[in-house]
Amino acid sequence: MNKPCKKRTSPALVVLCLFMAGIGLLFLLYLAYRWNVIPHTSYDSADFGIENFRSSHDQDKDGVDDQTDILESARAYTATNPKYKSRYYEGGYPDDGYGVCTDVVAFALRGAGYDLMELVDEDIALHPLEYDIDEADKNIDFRRVRNLRVYLEHHGIALTTDLSEIEAWQGGDIVVFRKHIGIVSDRRNKKGIPFVIHHANPVQFGYEEDILETWGEIVGHYRISE
């Protein structure tokens, strides 16, 4: 009895399958790196000959300058591991372990003695047309990126948005994207561009990430005091 012939796999097909699998693996590794699943190596400012900026002002009189206070307060807030969810709070500031991107900035500044809930509300009363708000609500207005950008244009120190000027980007600065905001870190990538302390979505793998170049258009870069 003749045995049925077995089909033999073409060597070319095997090579093609291995090649496609390799491409798929490389793409997954790229996404893992892009989404910061794979931790990025960080460097200190001193590695690039950059001196960390220290403000001459200490708003809350705690012996720590504003710039350092804002940076440390941002890290202290994200160390609580807030979960990403947008909610309304009668007291303005989230108090239940949830938060969004603007809360990183609000808690960072509050730790340095700046109450954005009150400050933004006061500025809206002075410049209602620039904020373009139908009805002001101090409990939520300071938690909107657009409003914070207007406030920072009025009261912050506007700085360059050019990432090639790496020495101008300092830990404790505030960076504003089209629909996102965060605190600039004092950790830097291999090109000297700082990481960002931020809170973007429910599946974020870390709060301090190398996203300044890749998140999108930067529309503002500010410092609270000189």
Secondary structure by P-SEA (a helix, b strand, c coil): ccccbbbbccaaaaaaaaaaaaaaaaaaaaaaaaaccccccccccccccccbbbbccccccccccaaaaaaaaaaaaacccccbbbbbbcccccccccccaaaaaaaaaaaacccaaaaaaaaaaaccccccccccccccccccaaaaaaaaaaccccccccccccccccccbbbbcccbbbbbbcccccccbbbbbccccccccccccccccccccccbbbbccc
